Amino acid sequence: MSEEPIEINEVTPKELMARINNGDEMVVVDMRQPWEHQAGHIPGAVNIFIQEIPQRINELPKDKDVIFQCWHGNTSMQATAFLIQNGWDKDRVSSLSGGIAGWVESQGQTSLVQD
């Protein structure tokens, strides 16, 4: 018997911006290299490089929504599946559709912040 495919939730850039503006409690995880994150990121995003996620998985809350973001939205789908496979509620974990590229296309380059 084969396993059921994991259902991945996606959030659009517009939906994420609305949630940020709303003050929703969530964690946006920027999975890009630290220098890429420092150059400009979604407001409030924390940087956990993709290869560090298995070691740092316990830094991610199970009681808040977690939204993964990469360059184009493919790697973040894998990270979302990884969290679900490791016990996170599938309704609390999402991938940003289109990644940072989709975000910039939707929200503009000026929406990115630097720390």
C-alpha positions, -999 to 999 in steps of 0.1 A, spaced: 0 0 0 14 34 -10 13 64 13 -11 92 6 5 122 -10 11 151 14 -13 180 8 7 212 8 -10 245 14 2 275 -5 -2 312 4 -1 339 -23 21 370 -18 -11 391 -16 -25 368 11 7 369 31 10 407 28 -26 410 41 -17 387 71 14 408 78 -6 440 77 -33 423 99 -7 415 125 -14 378 123 8 356 145 30 335 123 66 327 114 78 334 79 110 314 72 133 327 45 152 296 34 177 315 12 214 320 20 220 345 49 236 371 25 205 369 3 182 374 33 203 404 45 201 419 10 163 421 13 135 400 28 98 399 36 91 420 67 95 399 99 110 368 81 135 347 100 164 332 81 169 295 83 189 283 54 173 252 37 202 229 47 198 239 84 161 231 87 165 195 99 189 206 127 169 237 136 134 221 132 127 226 170 130 264 166 98 263 146 66 266 166 38 240 163 12 265 178 16 292 151 14 292 114 48 286 96 52 299 61 82 288 41 97 311 14 125 303 -10 134 318 -44 106 305 -66 84 283 -43 97 248 -51 121 242 -22 96 257 2 71 231 -8 97 204 2 103 221 35 65 223 42 62 186 35 92 179 58 75 197 87 42 178 81 61 145 80 77 155 113 44 161 132 34 197 123 -3 202 115 -7 205 77 -31 234 83 -4 254 101 24 250 76 24 267 41 46 275 12 47 310 -3 36 305 -39 62 319 -64 87 325 -36 105 358 -32 104 363 -69 66 361 -68 66 384 -38 86 411 -55 65 407 -87 33 412 -66 44 436 -38 74 454 -55 111 456 -46 104 483 -21 84 459 1 116 441 10 133 451 42 169 449 54 180 443 90 
